[in-house]
Every structure is written in structure tokens, then in C-alpha cells.
Amino acid sequence: MSAERLVEVKDLKRVFDVSKPLISRLIDGEPRRLLKAVDGLDFTINRGETLGIVGESGSGKSTLARMVVGLLRPTGGRVLIEGIDMAATNDPAARRDVRRRMQMIFQDPYASLNPRWRVGDIIAEPIHAFGLGAGEANGQASSKAAIAARAGDLLRLVGLDPADARKYPHEFSGGQRQRIAIARALASNPDFIVCDEPTSALDVSIQAQILNLMRDLQEKLGLTYLLITHNLAVVRHMATRVGVMYLGRLVEIADTAELFARPRHPYTRMLLDAVPDLAMSGRARTPVGGEVPNPIDPPPGCPFHPRCPKAIARCKVDVPTFTDNVACHLAHAPAEMAGVGA
């Protein structure tokens, strides 16, 4: 039996116009400057799984996250949630239902919560927004008590006390604030949650607690995650499959165990080599060198070739196609690839 597909991303693109004002360009004789933050992504996410997206800063991960949940409109391509394109559908009821069923957990728990609102009101906001309170559609006063009870249940679900609903965000630590953000995301009974670096702003001692909470909630509620992170240890712990992004493109996608054991793209191998070798295996390692190229003026051919120790002449001319879950000329030419995954 094949897995049920929940999310489909098809040829997704996002281009930002970072040009100077028209008058300045005419005076200076400069052309328009376009930044391709996301450049033609294709992938799917099955119900109940976690797809991790990793890459260096500037690879387009957060832009992808915001497009998937509808905070940014794509320049091209589509995001389908169970076959529904929220940006294209003309059915308000269908668009509202899709919005209810997907939520987002942001990177910074200090900035993502309104400091002027009590925690109970923050968690209850999605319930009000989607009319999920008992009797709320009929204007019954009892809905307030039902919503308050629901907020208390959500706080208990994420490991906090229902009495915390009366407090303000500044009264909590970073880890507790992220638990509140998770409770808010769960308030609308979502199927799909996009997690944009959910632990990067937290102390190392707290990160594991939040990740374990997310895994427990996934098993209990049947959630599907898109996990955006730069931390390979996090995706190894959380993800079912891993996609590797570089300069707005996917360069490789594979099951987590397969990707960590046998990376096929040189960039993936170099990311793994950057992780400290605690086992002291003695294996030769080649950490990623150099900087991510300017996305406004990317290099010709394969965008990774200026940093790739295995680059051949073709890499400097031809853009590799994403075939068989990898975008690399060498990965499709085993004889030339010898030694890359050694």
C-alpha cells in the first residue's frame, strides 16, 4: 500500500527584485537585479512523515517555509495540500480549510509571541480565527469557557500548567515560550506543521526536550512536519527523509539513514564532514570551504562547482538536472565520481 501524499511542491520559484529605484538605475545605467531565493523545487511529503530540509544560511530554506504555508506568494510553481492549490483556488471554504490544517512554528520564540497578550489569548487566537470554539458560531457565551478549557488542555499537552494561561510571554524562558508556540500551532487541529529552525534559538540542554516533545506529538496526533534546519543532528533525530538545498535548489533528497550512510552529492558529503568526528574514526574528511556565492549573480553551470573538490569541466558549463533524487553530473557518472563518497 502506497503512502498517502499530503503535500506536493511543483517547480516552486521565488524571485525578489532587489534593484535600485528606476530613476537611480537610469542615471547609473544599471540593469534590474533579481535574486532567485528558490529556483524550481520539486518534492512531496507523505502523511505522518517528517521531511527535513538542510543547507547553509542563504540557501533559501526559510523562503521555502514561508511559501509552503502561504506567507509568501510563489513567483512560479505550485504548493498543493491534498491536491488543493491555496493560491489558485476560487473556493473560499476550501482555502479556509487548507489554512486551518497547516500551521507554522517560528525560529525565535521571543519574537513570535505577542508580548501584550496573555498566553491563553495567544493560544486561543487560531480557535477564534477559524470558528472552532464550542457554540462560537452561534454567539453563545459558553464558547469563552470552552475555549479557555481548550487552551488549558493544549498547555498541559506541551508540558505546561493550565494556570500559565493567565501569564504574559515575558514570564517564561525560551524553551517554555517555544512550548507555547507549539500549543498555538496545535490549536486549530492541523495536519501539517512547518517548523522553521524551531530549536536554533534555544540552549542546547533544552533543544532535545523540544524535539522529543515534537516527536511525541507527531505520534499522538498523526502530524506531518516540514522541518527547516541547518543542524544535521536535528534532522538525523527527527526526519524520515532529508532534502539538501544549495543556492535555492535541491541538490539531493533521500531517506535519512541512506543519506547519512551514503551521500551522493559532494555538497552533502562535505556538510556531513563538517560535523565533529566524536568517534575518532580517522576517516579522511573534507569540510565545506569558501562562501555561498552571491545569489544575484550565481556562477554558471553547477552553482556548487567553485567550492567542489571533484568538479570537472562540464560542471562549469551545464546546470545539472535533478534526476534520480540528486542534481550532480558526477553522481550520474560513477567512473568520474570515484572517491567522492569515500
C-alpha angles and dihedrals in degrees: 000000000000121000118261111253113226104169130032123185113193124190090325116190137175123185123184121203104224095169124135116254114289095253092052091049092050092050094046095038092233125151125230114283117219125189116206101208093170120020118191107321122185124183143122135221121209123217113273097014133108118230111197120204115199135177143119124292109285095032093115100254098133092043088054091050093052093049093050092056094041100251089120125036114229119244086217140353130038143267112211123194106196088336096311119120103207092196094053106034118105093199108101092195092053092046091050092049091051091050091051093050096055128056138169136229110206130217101243115054089189094059101034096065122072106243092206095058129078115243092248091056092047092054093043095053096087089047090056093041093056097034094242098142118111108263092357093122089059095044094246116167090222089072090077092060091045092051092047089051090049091051090051091050091051092050089052090048092058094045102265132114120260087229087068088075089084094057131087125241094252089066092067136073122244093263092049091049090054089052088054090050089052090050090052090051090052094049095088094050094245128191096201129041126186111210112198107196091317095180105029093097093050133088114266090244090058099042095076091051092054093045092049089049090053091050092049091050091048092055094043098044102027093241127176118216137201101197117198114194146135092213112099092193089060095052091045089055098041114023131090090192132011130216120195118211128198125177094341097315137096110243098177141002126185145140109292097245092046094049094050093045100041114015111187103193119070090228091055090049091050092049089053091047089056090065111095112260099234091169090058090221093167092227115152110259132195111196119204110274132197128018135292106270121249105277090211090062107023121183118263121259116008107011090219097053097097089062100033117105091201099049117140130196093270091057090064093055113028125058107228117238121232099250128159089002096301135085105209133110090212094051088061092047106058095185092056092042094059111135098014094106096033 
